[in-house]
């Protein structure tokens, strides 16, 4: 007996969801990122208006002065929806765990000279409070932003900042051989030391910034764009030149995270600036307002670790930021 098995090609009625097809302009198969991001923003039939802001809807485009024809255009070039983001962070965490284990097994922390350890403690550990402020700021962006591409990316960023704060805490425990003395001293420095008060005041001012897009520029573009190159590039390079590689290994996650963080923020700035001359002018105005404030706030803290080289390191970071903004068409 012979059995012939035939296969049939069944053409699907559609390749993706209707809202995605309207966004892309065709009915081709879309990425999971687009299908998890496009057309999910609630726009009508809200159940209530916020009691704390009765002139606004619960999701309101007027929460920022930036105007977009289509808020879904603020896409994340990393194409992070929850699944892709969780997988990427899991892999990075595995790498971070290997680095921490390597440093512990080789006793690289205990072999660090006291003066170098004091420089790391003095600069790095108070930054966990900056990261917690960044977590709160990105939670605000996610809560008041408009369009799933921007709100989901900012919430993932918020969780990343919490993770970075935890990594800094772990480094503090390693530097103090399991004791929390260094962390407590860093908290006291953050609250009371004159060198940290300008940055602390700046972070607290950001916490009460109402325009969520302005907050994104202040926190994720300007502050991060100056702080991360200063600490995880300039300070790390200074330690490497002195033969201390443990810091770079323990902070590798921060360096890798910042590289991809820049891709997201630069694309958001580019798309928003390209929407209209008014957007471009407003973004440039915010950058001009916050950059001098951030540079002034970072300089005293940078001097703790880099001494006379602090100003040069900040100049390098400012040059990098200016190049990014020019490429994005903002400044």
C-alpha positions in Angstrom: 0.0 0.0 0.0 1.4 3.4 -0.9 0.5 6.5 1.0 1.2 9.9 -0.7 1.5 12.8 1.7 1.0 16.1 0.1 1.8 19.4 1.6 -0.2 22.6 1.1 1.0 26.1 1.3 -1.6 28.1 3.1 -1.3 31.8 2.6 -2.1 33.7 5.8 -4.8 36.3 5.6 -2.4 38.8 7.2 1.3 38.8 8.2 1.0 40.9 11.3 -1.4 42.9 13.4 -3.4 45.6 11.7 -2.0 48.4 13.8 1.5 47.3 13.0 0.7 47.1 9.3 -0.6 50.6 9.3 2.5 51.8 11.1 4.9 50.1 8.7 2.8 50.8 5.6 2.7 47.2 4.5 1.5 43.8 5.6 4.9 42.1 5.8 5.9 40.1 8.8 7.0 42.4 11.7 9.5 41.9 14.4 8.3 40.9 17.9 9.5 44.2 19.1 7.1 46.1 16.8 4.2 43.8 17.6 4.9 44.3 21.4 5.1 48.1 21.0 3.0 49.6 18.2 -0.7 50.4 18.8 -0.7 49.5 22.5 -0.9 53.1 23.8 -4.4 53.8 25.3 -5.9 56.8 23.5 -9.6 56.9 24.2 -12.3 55.8 26.6 -10.3 56.4 29.8 -12.2 55.4 33.0 -11.2 58.5 35.0 -9.1 61.6 35.0 -6.2 61.9 37.5 -7.4 63.5 40.8 -4.0 65.2 41.1 -4.3 66.8 37.7 -7.9 67.3 36.7 -7.0 69.2 33.5 -5.2 66.2 32.1 -6.2 62.7 31.0 -4.5 59.7 32.5 -2.4 59.4 29.3 -1.9 62.9 27.9 0.3 64.2 25.1 0.4 67.5 26.9 2.6 66.3 29.7 5.5 67.5 27.7 6.2 70.5 25.5 7.6 68.3 22.8 5.1 67.7 20.0 5.1 64.5 17.9 2.9 63.6 15.0 3.3 59.9 15.9 4.7 59.1 19.3 5.3 55.5 18.2 8.2 56.8 16.1 10.4 57.1 19.2 11.6 53.6 18.7 14.3 51.8 20.6 17.0 50.7 18.1 17.9 47.8 20.5 14.4 46.5 19.9 13.9 45.7 23.6 10.6 44.4 24.6 10.4 42.6 27.9 11.6 39.2 26.7 14.5 40.5 24.7 15.6 42.8 27.4 15.4 40.1 30.1 17.5 37.7 28.1 20.1 40.3 27.3 20.4 41.4 31.0 20.6 37.7 32.1 23.6 37.1 29.8 25.3 40.3 31.0 24.7 39.3 34.6 26.4 36.0 34.0 29.4 37.9 32.7 29.4 40.2 35.7 29.3 37.2 38.0 32.3 35.8 36.3 34.2 39.1 36.7 33.3 39.3 40.4 34.4 35.7 41.0 37.7 36.4 39.2 38.4 39.4 41.3 37.6 37.6 44.5 39.6 34.5 43.6 42.7 36.5 42.6 42.3 38.8 45.7 42.6 41.8 43.4 40.6 44.0 45.9 42.7 43.1 48.9 45.8 43.8 46.8 44.6 47.2 46.0 46.7 50.0 47.7 44.9 51.9 50.4 45.1 55.2 48.5 43.6 53.7 45.4 40.9 52.0 47.4 40.1 55.3 49.1 39.7 57.0 45.7 37.3 54.3 44.5 35.3 54.5 47.7 35.3 58.3 47.6 34.0 58.5 44.0 32.0 55.4 43.2 30.0 54.5 46.3 28.0 57.8 46.6 26.9 57.2 43.0 24.5 54.5 44.1 22.3 57.3 45.3 22.6 59.0 41.9 21.5 55.7 40.4 18.5 55.5 42.7 17.5 59.0 41.7 17.8 57.9 38.0 15.6 54.9 38.8 12.9 57.3 40.2 13.3 59.7 37.2 12.8 57.0 34.6 9.8 55.6 36.5 8.3 59.1 36.2 9.1 59.2 32.5 7.4 55.8 32.1 4.4 56.9 34.1 3.8 60.3 32.4 5.3 59.5 28.9 3.2 58.9 25.9 3.6 55.9 23.5 4.7 52.4 24.5 8.1 52.6 22.7 9.2 55.3 25.1 7.4 54.2 28.2 8.6 50.6 28.1 12.2 51.6 27.3 12.2 54.1 30.2 10.9 51.5 32.6 13.5 49.0 31.5 16.1 51.8 32.1 14.7 52.4 35.5 15.2 48.7 36.4 18.7 48.8 35.0 19.6 51.8 37.2 18.4 49.8 40.3 20.6 47.0 39.2 23.6 49.3 38.8 23.0 50.7 42.3 23.1 47.1 43.6 26.3 46.4 41.8 27.9 49.5 43.3 26.6 48.3 46.7 28.3 45.0 46.2 31.6 46.6 45.2 31.4 48.6 48.4 31.0 45.5 50.4 34.0 43.9 48.7 36.2 46.9 49.3 35.3 46.8 53.0 35.7 43.0 53.3 32.0 42.4 53.8 31.4 45.3 56.2 28.9 48.0 55.4 31.1 50.7 56.9 32.2 52.1 53.5 28.6 52.3 52.3 27.5 54.1 55.5 30.4 56.5 55.1 29.4 57.1 51.4 25.8 57.8 52.5 27.0 60.3 55.0 29.2 61.9 52.4 26.3 62.1 50.0 24.1 63.8 52.6 26.7 66.1 54.2 30.0 66.4 52.4 30.3 69.8 50.6 31.8 68.1 47.5 28.7 66.1 46.9 26.0 68.7 47.6 25.9 70.3 44.1 25.2 66.9 42.5 22.7 66.0 45.2 20.9 69.2 44.8 20.8 68.7 41.0 19.4 65.2 41.4 16.7 66.4 43.8 15.7 69.2 41.4 15.3 66.6 38.7 13.0 64.6 40.9 10.4 67.5 40.8 10.8 68.2 37.1 7.3 68.1 35.6 7.9 67.8 31.8 8.9 64.1 31.3 10.8 64.8 28.1 12.8 67.5 29.7 13.6 65.0 32.5 14.7 62.5 29.9 17.1 65.1 28.4 18.4 66.1 31.8 18.9 62.6 33.3 19.4 60.1 30.4 21.2 62.4 28.0 23.1 65.1 29.8 23.8 63.7 33.3 24.5 60.2 32.0 26.4 61.5 29.0 28.9 63.3 31.3 28.9 61.1 34.4 29.4 57.7 32.8 32.4 58.7 30.6 33.9 60.4 33.6 33.7 57.4 36.0 33.7 54.3 33.8 36.1 55.6 31.1 38.2 58.4 32.5 38.6 57.2 36.1 38.9 53.6 35.0 41.6 54.5 32.5 43.5 56.4 35.2 43.4 53.3 37.5 44.5 51.0 34.6 47.5 53.2 33.9 48.4 52.6 37.6 48.2 48.9 37.1 44.8 48.5 38.8 42.5 46.5 36.5 40.0 45.2 39.2 37.8 48.4 39.0 37.3 47.9 35.2 36.3 44.3 35.7 33.9 45.1 38.5 32.2 47.9 36.5 32.2 46.2 33.1 28.4 45.9 33.2 28.1 49.7 33.6 30.4 50.3 30.6 28.5 47.8 28.4 25.1 49.2 29.6 26.1 52.8 28.8 27.1 51.9 25.2 23.6 50.6 24.5 21.9 53.2 26.6 23.4 55.8 24.3 22.0 54.1 21.2 18.4 54.5 22.7 18.7 58.1 23.9 20.5 59.3 20.7 17.7 57.8 18.5 15.0 59.4 20.7 16.7 62.8 20.4 17.2 62.4 16.7 13.6 61.5 15.9 12.2 64.2 18.2 14.5 66.9 16.8 13.7 65.8 13.2 10.0 66.2 13.8 10.0 70.0 13.8 12.2 73.1 14.2 10.3 73.9 17.4 11.3 70.5 18.9 14.9 70.9 17.9 15.1 74.4 19.5 13.5 73.2 22.7 15.8 70.2 23.0 18.8 72.4 22.4 17.5 74.8 25.0 17.2 72.0 27.6 20.7 70.8 26.8 22.2 74.3 27.1 20.4 74.7 30.5 21.5 71.4 32.1 25.0 70.8 30.7 26.7 73.7 32.7 24.8 72.6 35.8 25.9 69.0 35.5 29.5 70.0 34.8 29.6 72.3 37.8 28.0 69.6 40.0 30.4 66.8 38.9 33.7 68.8 39.2 34.0 68.7 43.0 33.3 64.9 43.1 35.7 64.3 40.2 38.5 66.0 42.0 38.2 63.5 44.8 39.4 60.7 42.5 41.2 62.4 39.6 42.7 65.5 41.3 44.1 67.9 38.8 43.0 65.7 35.9 39.3 66.1 36.8 38.7 69.1 34.5 40.3 67.4 31.6 38.3 64.3 32.1 35.1 66.3 32.2 36.1 68.2 29.0 36.6 64.9 27.3 33.1 63.7 28.4 31.6 67.0 27.2 33.2 66.7 23.8 31.8 63.2 23.4 28.3 64.5 24.4 28.6 67.4 22.0 29.5 65.0 19.1 26.5 62.8 19.9 24.1 65.7 20.0 25.5 67.1 16.8 25.0 63.7 15.1 21.4 63.6 16.4 20.8 67.0 14.9 20.1 68.8 18.2 23.1 71.1 18.7 
